[in-house]
Amino acid sequence: MISFVEGEVVTAGPEGAVVLVGGVGLLVHCNPDTLAGLTVGQSARLHTSLVVREDSLTLYGFGTEDERVVFEVAQTASGVGPRVAMAMLATHRPDTLRTVFATQDLKALTLVPGIGPKGAQKLLIELKGRLGEPTGKVPASREGEAAPGVTPWRGQLLEALTGLGWTARDAEGALAEVEPLAAEAEARGESPQLPVLLRAALRSMRR
């Protein structure tokens, strides 16, 4: 098993990052939150999980060991593969997922792309207790202080996109594309979630 990879981030895009390790470029598939923490040209360490199939070897990377553990445990449930497990972590942080399963929060689980009400009900039963108890720890915010007249999510998203190698001009265009999505969240009284916005921005930039 490859526990982690460490090296220079050569490229980073919608599906993952290429990390230079011992002269070999390894493609590591990451969720938007992990990608947001990478900068092309700088060194990074990613905790990894290798998924072996008959016709492929796919490496998935995470910013923390906790995320890697949740990714692997989630796949012990029937019908959950790497894509769904990654979608779960792209939508909710590990401790939030623990709370979701501990409280049997059906609505929160159906926010995950690819999980409908029936599938969520099944997963709530199968994974209850497997992820452990919520720690109640709130992860440190990446937002920092927002500039006057600029909402925190805009600064965060712009920094994440430029850190992935996109030009400021392209990044600004992507911000305009996801602004309605952020506005919907704010209209519901919720804070726009960076992983969700980053995923939508990357999709718009691929078109």
PEQUIZI-V976291 format. One record per backbone hydrogen bond with DSSP energy under -0.5 kcal/mol. NH is the residue of the N-H (numbers start at 0). CO is the residue of the C=O. If there is no record, write none. Layout:
# PEQUIZI-V976291
NH	CO
NH	CO
This chain:
# PEQUIZI-V976291
2	0
4	45
6	43
7	19
8	41
9	7
9	17
10	17
12	15
16	27
17	10
18	16
18	25
19	7
20	18
20	23
23	20
25	18
25	23
26	24
27	16
27	25
28	26
28	58
29	14
33	30
34	30
35	31
36	32
36	33
37	34
39	162
40	8
41	38
43	6
45	4
46	61
47	2
48	59
50	48
50	57
51	49
52	50
52	55
55	52
57	50
58	26
59	48
59	57
60	28
61	46
67	63
68	64
69	65
70	66
71	67
72	68
73	69
74	70
75	72
76	73
79	76
80	78
84	80
85	81
86	82
87	83
88	84
89	85
90	86
91	87
96	92
97	93
98	94
99	95
100	96
101	97
102	98
103	99
104	99
105	103
108	104
109	105
110	107
111	108
114	111
115	113
119	115
120	116
121	117
122	118
123	119
124	120
125	121
126	122
129	126
130	126
131	128
138	136
149	146
153	150
154	150
155	151
156	152
157	153
158	154
159	155
160	156
161	157
162	158
163	159
164	161
165	160
170	166
171	167
172	168
173	169
174	170
175	171
176	172
177	173
178	174
181	177
182	178
183	179
184	180
185	181
186	182
187	183
188	185
189	184
193	191
196	192
197	193
198	194
199	195
200	196
201	197
202	198
203	199
204	200
205	201
205	202
206	202
206	203
